[in-house]
Structure formats: structure tokens, C-alpha cells
């Protein structure tokens, strides 16, 4: 008998960790499943990680693999399994294609480790649990549920679909924000250049001729001098402010207040609520579709949501559901999620089709995210272009006003 350290989600959605004396990992997993828990990880308690050895033997594990590579791995495995191949042969095929450049060396190293573990008698979920830094609890739990139901290929396909959709959603937002970010950098650079390089070139001319500068020009000269003399201090101040803000946001109460305010901002708040709704319903629907019970599914959903306010709302909903209540009242009371999401989830509860309605809600809110992102970009780009024109034009106009004063003196 060996002592094992395990991690699981209990029947009430709580995260469980502890020790268990068993003959092997399989016995630990089976015992936890009989208790109604969702096992995530089980490993010998005396196993110690050698940091230097892990870094030397397999540095890829320290870097991790991207969601795109993870989706590629799961989808290729699903294709092999649904085509009738056994798991060992599917992993061998994956190892060969990855080493040839498909998916990159990171995927190849991961697949090699998974294949070695499976050949040693471990289930795929147990092999994944040995690399918990690569695979989150949700993926491990889904794979274990797929193994228990004998439908591993379909489960891997659903995980790949989930990752692809999350990747597309993130890429949509990031791509839409690139152009406004470039405009902001260009505007800042142009303004700094005019204030620190162009405007000072004219100051000796004005001083030699005794020109009294207009108030606007005097303000710009003072601003340019401040930026030129104290620019480094400004950057250091901003860096310090960022570090202080980062430290403050690590405090749970402060983060909860900030996340709540962010989701209620006039322009970006609506987009953030749609993103949270899409993420919540997509993960929840995928878990329920793969046979995970509602309470453990809500625990995984809560851990997968970054926004503390949304996480708190899901936690309250989980407590209510554990007591026999509905899922939606606490989500609705939080006033953080779109009404459409609440309505569809309530309809799913009433009809016994919560998984289907959650995935339907995810499709709708992902479309809403794309639409809201396009609208926000359509507002930001012209607004920033106009602001850039006003800023640059104001500086040039102020300089021209001073030049006209110089011409007036020369004419007099």
C-alpha cells in the first residue's frame, strides 16, 4: 500500500485535497468516484519534483503549450480514436506528426510523456494529471468522464471545440484593439515629438526678438520642458503606480470591487458582461454535455472565470443549487450577466435541457461579443483619430499664433 495525495471536486462543488492509502492511482480514482467526487489528480505522496532535473530534461513543460496547440492535440487524438485506433497507436501517430513539425516541439514532448504513462498502465486522464500545469482541472475531469462513459473520442472533440471557440473569442477582441492601440501610440509619439523637439527650435527666435508668447504657447513650452526634463521620472512613476495597483488587485476585496465596477462601465462594461456570459455558458454546457454533475460543473466554472465579481455570483448560485434551489436566481440578482443568458438558463432548468440551452446561450453571446467589439472599434478609431487631429492641430495653431506675433513686430 502507498500513500497518495489527491485533488478532486466534491459532490457539493468544494475543492477537495487529501491523502489516501491505496495500491495505485486507479484505486484512489475509483474510491473518489464512488464517493460522488470528480477526481482531478492523484499521485504518490513521496514524489518530489526536482526543479533542475525537470528543467534540464524537459524545459517545454516549464513553458507550457498554447491553447491552440492543446486544441490541436485533443482534436488529432479524437480523430484517431473515432477512426477506430487504440489510444497507444493514436499517441504514437501524434508523436510522429508532432516531431515532424506539426504542432511544434512542445506538443511532441507532451505527447511523448503521455504515451509513456499510458504504456505504463495509466489512464489518459491520470497521465494528464501528472502535468497539471499543462492541463487545467476542467480538461482532466472531462477526459476522465469520457473514459468512464467509453466515449473518449467525442469528449476530446468537445474539448477541442471549446478551446477553439475560446481562442477565436480572444483573437476577435485582441485583433479589434490593435488599430486603436497603434493610434494611441502614434498620437502619444507625435505629441511628445512636437513638444520636445519641434517647439524648442523656435524658442531662441522668439526670445531674441522679445516676442511675448501667447498663453497657449507658454503652456505648451512648459509642458514640453516638463516632459523633457522629467520624462524618466514620469515613466518611473507610472511603473511604480502599476506595481502598486497590481499589488492592490491581489487583495480579494479590492479585486472584487474593481471587477464589479469594470463590468458596469458605460462602454466596455457591456462587452465584458457578454464575454463573461459566453465563457460561463460555454464551459458549463460542455461540462454538462459530457456527464459532469451540475454542482461539480459549477465549481469548475467558478475556477475558470477570472472576474472576481462573476466568480462570486457563480459561487452563490452553486450554494443555492446545492440546497435544492435554482441556478439562475443568484446569477440574476448579481446584475452582472445579460438578461438573455439568465432567461435561457432558466428555460434549460425548467425543461431539463440545461446543457443544450447553455451551449445555445454561448453561441448567442459569442456572436454578441463579435458585434459589440466591432461597434466599440467603430467608435474608438474615429474618436482617437479626431483627438489626434485636435491635439496636433492645437500645437501647430499655437506655434503659428506665436509666429504671427513675430511677423507683427517685424512689420512694425
Secondary structure per residue as TSV (DSSP state, phi and psi in degrees):
chain	resnum	aa	ss	phi	psi
A	1	X	-	360.0	142.2
A	2	X	E	-127.2	145.3
A	3	X	E	-84.6	127.1
A	4	X	E	-115.9	143.3
A	5	X	E	-98.9	129.1
A	6	X	E	-127.3	157.6
A	7	X	E	-132.0	134.3
A	8	X	E	-156.0	167.1
A	9	X	E	-105.2	125.0
A	10	X	-	-75.0	173.2
A	11	X	T	-59.6	-27.0
A	12	X	T	-90.5	5.8
A	13	X	S	89.9	-2.9
A	14	X	-	-76.7	150.1
A	15	X	E	-83.5	123.9
A	16	X	E	-110.3	135.6
A	17	X	E	-136.5	144.8
A	18	X	E	-179.9	-170.0
A	19	X	E	-117.8	147.0
A	20	X	E	-146.6	135.6
A	21	X	E	-90.3	119.9
A	22	X	E	-152.6	168.7
A	23	X	S	-81.0	-20.1
A	24	X	S	-171.9	173.1
A	25	X	H	-60.6	-37.1
A	26	X	H	-61.1	-38.1
A	27	X	H	-67.8	-38.3
A	28	X	H	-62.3	-46.9
A	29	X	H	-61.5	-45.6
A	30	X	H	-62.8	-40.3
A	31	X	H	-63.7	-44.5
A	32	X	H	-63.7	-39.3
A	33	X	H	-66.6	-37.9
A	34	X	H	-64.8	-28.9
A	35	X	T	-80.4	-1.0
A	36	X	T	87.1	11.9
A	37	X	-	-94.1	161.9
A	38	X	E	-105.9	100.8
A	39	X	E	-66.1	142.6
A	40	X	E	-116.5	-43.1
A	41	X	E	-153.3	140.2
A	42	X	E	-147.1	126.5
A	43	X	E	-149.8	155.4
A	44	X	E	-55.8	136.9
A	45	X	T	-67.1	-25.1
A	46	X	T	-88.9	4.2
A	47	X	-	-72.6	129.4
A	48	X	-	-119.6	140.5
A	49	X	-	-88.6	126.9
A	50	X	-	-94.5	103.6
A	51	X	H	-58.0	-48.3
A	52	X	H	-64.9	-42.3
A	53	X	H	-65.3	-41.9
A	54	X	H	-63.5	-38.1
A	55	X	H	-69.1	-39.1
A	56	X	H	-73.3	-44.3
A	57	X	H	-72.9	-42.5
A	58	X	-	-145.5	76.6
A	59	X	H	-63.8	-20.2
A	60	X	H	-60.8	-34.9
A	61	X	H	-63.8	-29.6
A	62	X	H	-73.2	-31.6
A	63	X	H	-82.3	-32.8
A	64	X	-	84.9	176.1
A	65	X	-	-123.9	154.6
A	66	X	-	-76.8	166.5
A	67	X	H	-62.4	-34.9
A	68	X	H	-64.2	-43.4
A	69	X	H	-67.1	-37.8
A	70	X	H	-64.3	-42.6
A	71	X	H	-62.4	-40.0
A	72	X	H	-60.8	-45.5
A	73	X	H	-60.2	-49.6
A	74	X	H	-65.4	-39.8
A	75	X	H	-68.3	-40.8
A	76	X	H	-65.7	-40.6
A	77	X	H	-62.8	-42.2
A	78	X	H	-61.9	-40.5
A	79	X	H	-61.9	-44.2
A	80	X	H	-65.0	-43.1
A	81	X	H	-69.2	-42.6
A	82	X	H	-69.1	-20.2
A	83	X	T	-82.4	-0.9
A	84	X	T	101.5	3.8
A	85	X	-	-79.5	150.6
A	86	X	-	-79.9	167.0
A	87	X	H	-64.1	-40.7
A	88	X	H	-63.0	-43.6
A	89	X	H	-67.8	-37.4
A	90	X	H	-63.3	-41.9
A	91	X	H	-68.7	-35.0
A	92	X	H	-64.9	-40.4
A	93	X	H	-64.0	-42.4
A	94	X	H	-62.3	-40.2
A	95	X	H	-63.6	-40.5
A	96	X	H	-68.3	-44.6
A	97	X	H	-70.0	-37.4
A	98	X	H	-68.1	-39.3
A	99	X	H	-67.7	-21.3
A	100	X	T	-84.2	2.4
A	101	X	T	114.8	-13.5
A	102	X	S	-79.9	116.9
A	103	X	S	89.4	-16.8
A	104	X	H	90.0	166.9
A	105	X	H	-64.7	-28.9
A	106	X	H	-60.0	-48.0
A	107	X	H	-63.8	-39.2
A	108	X	H	-60.2	-45.1
A	109	X	H	-65.0	-40.6
A	110	X	H	-64.1	-46.3
A	111	X	H	-62.7	-40.9
A	112	X	H	-59.4	-44.1
A	113	X	H	-64.7	-43.6
A	114	X	H	-62.6	-42.1
A	115	X	H	-65.2	-41.3
A	116	X	H	-61.3	-41.9
A	117	X	H	-67.3	-42.4
A	118	X	H	-64.9	-41.5
A	119	X	H	-64.0	-26.2
A	120	X	T	-81.0	2.0
A	121	X	T	104.6	0.6
A	122	X	-	-83.4	151.3
A	123	X	-	-73.6	159.7
A	124	X	H	-59.8	-40.9
A	125	X	H	-63.1	-38.6
A	126	X	H	-67.6	-38.7
A	127	X	H	-63.1	-40.0
A	128	X	H	-66.9	-36.4
A	129	X	H	-65.1	-23.5
A	130	X	T	-70.8	-14.9
A	131	X	T	-124.2	58.4
A	132	X	T	-62.6	-21.7
A	133	X	T	-71.5	-17.9
A	134	X	T	-93.0	-40.8
A	135	X	S	-118.0	119.2
A	136	X	-	-69.2	163.8
A	137	X	H	-54.8	-34.3
A	138	X	H	-60.2	-45.0
A	139	X	H	-65.7	-42.8
A	140	X	H	-64.1	-44.0
A	141	X	H	-63.0	-40.5
A	142	X	H	-65.7	-43.5
A	143	X	H	-63.2	-40.3
A	144	X	H	-65.8	-38.8
A	145	X	H	-65.4	-38.4
A	146	X	H	-65.2	-37.5
A	147	X	H	-66.0	-39.3
A	148	X	H	-66.9	-34.5
A	149	X	H	-87.2	-8.9
A	150	X	T	75.2	18.1
A	151	X	-	-124.1	51.0
A	152	X	H	-65.2	-38.5
A	153	X	H	-59.8	-47.6
A	154	X	H	-65.4	-35.9
A	155	X	H	-64.4	-44.6
A	156	X	H	-63.1	-36.0
A	157	X	H	-63.2	-41.7
A	158	X	H	-66.3	-38.6
A	159	X	H	-64.2	-42.9
A	160	X	H	-62.1	-41.2
A	161	X	H	-61.9	-42.0
A	162	X	H	-61.3	-46.3
A	163	X	H	-65.2	-40.5
A	164	X	H	-62.3	-42.8
A	165	X	H	-66.8	-39.8
A	166	X	H	-64.4	-38.5
A	167	X	H	-65.5	-43.4
A	168	X	H	-63.4	-41.6
A	169	X	H	-63.4	-45.3
A	170	X	H	-64.8	-42.1
A	171	X	H	-64.2	-36.0
A	172	X	H	-60.1	-46.2
A	173	X	H	-69.0	-46.1
A	174	X	H	-63.8	-44.7
A	175	X	H	-63.0	-38.4
A	176	X	H	-68.2	-27.3
A	177	X	H	-88.6	-7.7
A	178	X	H	-64.6	-49.2
A	179	X	H	-63.4	-47.5
A	180	X	H	-58.8	-36.0
A	181	X	H	-66.4	-40.7
A	182	X	H	-63.3	-41.1
A	183	X	H	-62.5	-40.6
A	184	X	H	-64.3	-42.5
A	185	X	H	-64.4	-42.8
A	186	X	H	-63.3	-41.7
A	187	X	H	-64.8	-43.9
A	188	X	H	-63.4	-43.7
A	189	X	H	-65.0	-43.2
A	190	X	H	-64.2	-43.6
A	191	X	H	-63.6	-44.5
A	192	X	H	-62.4	-41.2
A	193	X	H	-63.6	-43.5
A	194	X	I	-65.3	-40.3
A	195	X	I	-74.9	-35.1
A	196	X	I	-100.7	-19.7
A	197	X	I	-118.3	-44.5
A	198	X	I	-80.6	-54.5
A	199	X	T	-59.9	-42.6
A	200	X	H	-61.1	-21.6
A	201	X	H	-65.5	-24.8
A	202	X	H	-94.6	-12.9
A	203	X	H	-62.5	-44.0
A	204	X	H	-58.4	-36.8
A	205	X	H	-62.9	-42.7
A	206	X	H	-67.6	-40.7
A	207	X	H	-68.2	-38.7
A	208	X	H	-65.2	-30.9
A	209	X	T	-98.6	4.6
A	210	X	T	66.0	32.4
A	211	X	-	-77.9	131.5
A	212	X	-	-85.0	113.7
A	213	X	-	-71.0	143.6
A	214	X	-	-61.8	158.7
A	215	X	H	-58.9	-39.3
A	216	X	H	-64.9	-39.3
A	217	X	H	-68.8	-39.6
A	218	X	H	-60.4	-40.3
A	219	X	H	-63.4	-43.0
A	220	X	H	-66.8	-38.8
A	221	X	H	-62.6	-42.9
A	222	X	H	-65.1	-41.2
A	223	X	H	-64.6	-42.1
A	224	X	H	-64.1	-41.1
A	225	X	H	-64.2	-39.3
A	226	X	H	-64.0	-44.7
A	227	X	H	-65.2	-40.7
A	228	X	H	-70.9	-39.3
A	229	X	H	-82.7	-36.1
A	230	X	H	-118.3	21.2
A	231	X	H	-60.0	-41.3
A	232	X	H	-64.2	-40.1
A	233	X	H	-66.1	-35.2
A	234	X	H	-62.8	-46.0
A	235	X	H	-62.6	-42.6
A	236	X	H	-64.7	-37.6
A	237	X	H	-64.2	-42.4
A	238	X	H	-64.5	-40.2
A	239	X	H	-62.9	-44.4
A	240	X	H	-63.0	-41.7
A	241	X	H	-62.5	-38.8
A	242	X	H	-64.2	-41.7
A	243	X	H	-65.5	-39.6
A	244	X	H	-65.2	-43.4
A	245	X	H	-63.2	-40.9
A	246	X	H	-61.8	-43.2
A	247	X	H	-65.4	-39.5
A	248	X	H	-65.9	-38.3
A	249	X	H	-70.6	-11.9
A	250	X	T	-78.2	-13.3
A	251	X	S	-79.4	126.6
A	252	X	H	-59.4	-42.4
A	253	X	H	-66.6	-43.6
A	254	X	H	-64.9	-43.9
A	255	X	H	-62.0	-37.9
A	256	X	H	-63.3	-44.4
A	257	X	H	-64.9	-45.4
A	258	X	H	-63.8	-45.0
A	259	X	H	-64.2	-35.4
A	260	X	H	-64.8	-44.5
A	261	X	H	-64.6	-39.8
A	262	X	H	-60.8	-37.7
A	263	X	T	-77.9	-5.0
A	264	X	T	-117.7	13.6
A	265	X	-	-68.7	150.9
A	266	X	T	-59.0	-48.8
A	267	X	T	-93.9	-55.0
A	268	X	H	-83.1	-18.4
A	269	X	H	-61.1	-42.6
A	270	X	H	-61.5	-40.8
A	271	X	H	-64.8	-41.6
A	272	X	H	-64.5	-37.4
A	273	X	H	-65.7	-38.8
A	274	X	H	-66.2	-39.4
A	275	X	H	-63.6	-45.3
A	276	X	H	-62.9	-41.3
A	277	X	H	-64.1	-42.6
A	278	X	H	-63.5	-42.8
A	279	X	H	-67.5	-46.0
A	280	X	H	-60.1	-51.8
A	281	X	H	-69.1	-34.4
A	282	X	H	-66.4	-46.5
A	283	X	H	-67.5	-44.8
A	284	X	H	-61.5	-47.4
A	285	X	H	-62.3	-40.7
A	286	X	H	-64.6	-42.7
A	287	X	H	-64.1	-47.6
A	288	X	H	-65.2	-37.5
A	289	X	H	-63.3	-27.4
A	290	X	T	-95.8	13.9
A	291	X	T	90.7	6.4
A	292	X	-	-76.8	133.9
A	293	X	-	-64.4	158.6
A	294	X	H	-60.9	-46.4
A	295	X	H	-66.2	-50.3
A	296	X	H	-60.8	-34.1
A	297	X	H	-62.9	-41.7
A	298	X	H	-65.5	-34.0
A	299	X	H	-64.4	-41.6
A	300	X	H	-68.6	-40.5
A	301	X	H	-59.8	-43.5
A	302	X	H	-60.4	-41.3
A	303	X	H	-71.9	-23.1
A	304	X	H	-88.3	-7.8
A	305	X	-	-96.2	126.0
A	306	X	-	-78.7	-32.8
A	307	X	-	-70.6	122.1
A	308	X	H	-66.3	-35.5
A	309	X	H	-65.5	-45.2
A	310	X	H	-64.8	-38.6
A	311	X	H	-63.0	-40.3
A	312	X	H	-64.1	-41.1
A	313	X	H	-63.1	-42.7
A	314	X	H	-65.6	-38.2
A	315	X	H	-61.8	-42.6
A	316	X	H	-64.6	-40.0
A	317	X	H	-64.0	-36.7
A	318	X	H	-65.1	-40.4
A	319	X	H	-63.2	-43.2
A	320	X	H	-64.9	-44.0
A	321	X	H	-64.6	-35.5
A	322	X	H	-63.9	-31.0
A	323	X	T	-86.0	6.0
A	324	X	T	98.7	1.9
A	325	X	-	-85.5	-175.6
A	326	X	-	-85.1	164.3
A	327	X	S	-80.1	-34.8
A	328	X	H	-83.5	-26.8
A	329	X	H	-56.0	-44.3
A	330	X	H	-71.2	-36.3
A	331	X	H	-64.0	-39.5
A	332	X	H	-69.8	-38.8
A	333	X	H	-66.1	-26.1
A	334	X	H	-70.1	-22.6
A	335	X	T	57.6	32.5
A	336	X	-	-107.9	-17.3
A	337	X	S	-113.1	151.5
A	338	X	-	-60.5	148.5
A	339	X	H	-61.8	-35.4
A	340	X	H	-61.3	-41.2
A	341	X	H	-62.7	-45.2
A	342	X	H	-60.1	-44.6
A	343	X	H	-62.8	-44.8
A	344	X	H	-68.6	-39.4
A	345	X	H	-66.0	-39.6
A	346	X	H	-64.2	-40.8
A	347	X	H	-62.6	-39.6
A	348	X	H	-64.1	-38.3
A	349	X	H	-64.9	-42.1
A	350	X	H	-69.5	-32.4
A	351	X	H	-98.1	-2.8
A	352	X	T	73.8	22.1
A	353	X	-	-124.6	48.5
A	354	X	H	-63.5	-40.4
A	355	X	H	-62.9	-46.1
A	356	X	H	-63.7	-45.1
A	357	X	H	-70.9	-31.7
A	358	X	H	-65.0	-43.6
A	359	X	H	-67.6	-35.1
A	360	X	H	-64.7	-41.7
A	361	X	H	-62.7	-38.3
A	362	X	H	-61.8	-43.2
A	363	X	H	-59.2	-45.0
A	364	X	H	-64.2	-46.3
A	365	X	H	-74.1	-28.3
A	366	X	H	-66.3	-38.6
A	367	X	H	-64.5	-39.3
A	368	X	H	-65.1	-36.6
A	369	X	H	-62.3	-45.5
A	370	X	H	-61.5	-43.1
A	371	X	H	-66.1	-45.5
A	372	X	H	-64.0	-37.5
A	373	X	H	-64.5	-43.3
A	374	X	H	-62.0	-40.8
A	375	X	H	-67.2	-41.9
A	376	X	H	-63.2	-41.1
A	377	X	H	-64.5	-40.7
A	378	X	H	-62.6	-26.7
A	379	X	H	-85.1	-41.3
A	380	X	H	-68.3	-43.6
A	381	X	H	-61.6	-52.7
A	382	X	H	-62.8	-38.2
A	383	X	H	-63.1	-43.6
A	384	X	H	-71.5	-34.1
A	385	X	H	-63.9	-43.6
A	386	X	H	-64.7	-43.4
A	387	X	H	-62.2	-39.9
A	388	X	H	-63.7	-42.2
A	389	X	H	-64.5	-41.9
A	390	X	H	-64.7	-43.2
A	391	X	H	-64.0	-50.7
A	392	X	H	-64.5	-43.7
A	393	X	H	-63.0	-36.2
A	394	X	H	-65.0	-41.8
A	395	X	H	-65.1	-45.6
A	396	X	H	-64.5	-41.1
A	397	X	H	-63.7	-42.7
A	398	X	H	-61.6	-40.6
A	399	X	H	-66.1	-40.7
A	400	X	H	-66.6	-33.6
A	401	X	H	-63.3	-42.2
A	402	X	H	-65.1	-37.7
A	403	X	H	-64.5	-38.9
A	404	X	H	-64.6	-36.0
A	405	X	H	-64.2	-37.4
A	406	X	H	-65.8	-39.0
A	407	X	H	-66.2	-35.3
A	408	X	H	-65.5	-39.8
A	409	X	H	-65.4	-42.0
A	410	X	H	-64.5	-37.5
A	411	X	H	-71.3	-29.5
A	412	X	-	-75.3	360.0
